[in-house]
Amino acid sequence: MRGYHLSAKPRGVGAYRIDRLAEDLRALLDELGPAPQPVVAHDWGAAVAWWGALLFPERFSRLAILNAPHPTVFRRALRSNREQRRRSRYFFYFQLPWLPERKLAAGGFRKLRSMFRRASRPGTFADSELDRYAAAAAVPGALTAMLNWYRAALRRSPPPPLSLVVEPPVRIIWGTRDVALGEELVAPSARLCRRAEVFRLPEAGHWVQHEEPERVNRLLLDFLAA
């Protein structure tokens, strides 16, 4: 995804609007050929995948979403759900200029590492894995680009798609111990899909694919093979 690690890092918040990010996904799907493709996505990647499925559904054969709500559901929750606003307070903090970058990078990216640990079961991420994430964030320009995803999400809303209903078949896999996203976002997200099925993993949190890899992989393979 643009801005992360070795990907391109265009300057300016506007380069990270969700509609522009979705165009990156469209380009990737086009590179794979003309046939519709299955897409599996988590967190920010899932936000882009939701949006892409609304804008160009004909490019998707199936869509598997891991712990990310439909974009309309999330926007509504930020406006009207006090608990979700509390969970998403980091979204608002990241709107500040330069200060979030300084705090996250301090002490060898100590705060960034802490965010992964607090949002996951103990032992989910080894120190060596967090070292790799920190090294990726330390690439010049990467940290600001990564935070620009959050900045653009609140400042630069694109025109709404013609329809809010996702047409390709969707499977939502959700770790219910997610500290950032409430489980109440799941059902309304599924209702905005033409065909959706939901699998809740009660022992997993936001990093569901790391915490329950065998279960998640089985659910994905079954869905993609159907």
C-alpha positions, 0 to 999 in steps of 0.5 A: 500500500502506498506510503508503507515501507518500500512503496511510493510515498507521494507528498500531501494528505490528498494523495491518500484519499480513499478513492485514490487508494482504491485506484491503486487496488484497481491497477493491481487487479488489472495487472492480474488480468481481465477476469474478476479476482478474489480479494482478502484484506485486513484493517486499512487494506480492508477499508480500501477493498470495501471502497473498491468493491463499491466503485468497481464491483465487476473486478471482484469475484469474492471479498474476504474482510478481516476486522474492518467495517463497511466505510459507511458504517464506520463513518456513522459510528464516528458521528453517533457512537460514543464508545466507537469515538472513544476507541478511535481517539487515536484517529483524531490525535493523528490529525495533528501535524508532526507531533504523532510522528515524533511520539511514535518514532521516539525511543526506537519506535517504542510507542509503535511497538506498544500499540501492536502489543496492546492491541493483541494477545500476549505473545502474538508478535515476537520482538523480531517481528516488531523490529521489522515493523519499526524498520519499515516505519523508519524508511524516510517519509514512511511514517508521515505517509502512513499517518496521512491515511488517517488524516485523509480519512477525516479531512478529504471525503470523496464523493459517495459511490452510486450505491452503498451495497456491496455486490460481490459475495463477502465473508467477514471474519471478526476477532471480537476482542478488537480494542479499536473496532466494536463488534456492533459494527459487524451486523450493519456492515453485513446488511450493506452486502448483497450476500454476506456471511459473518464468522466471529472468533471470540478468542481473537482481537484486531490482529485476528490473522496473527492470533488465530492463523489456522482458523482464519486460513481455513475460513479463507480457503473454504470461501475462496474455493466455493 
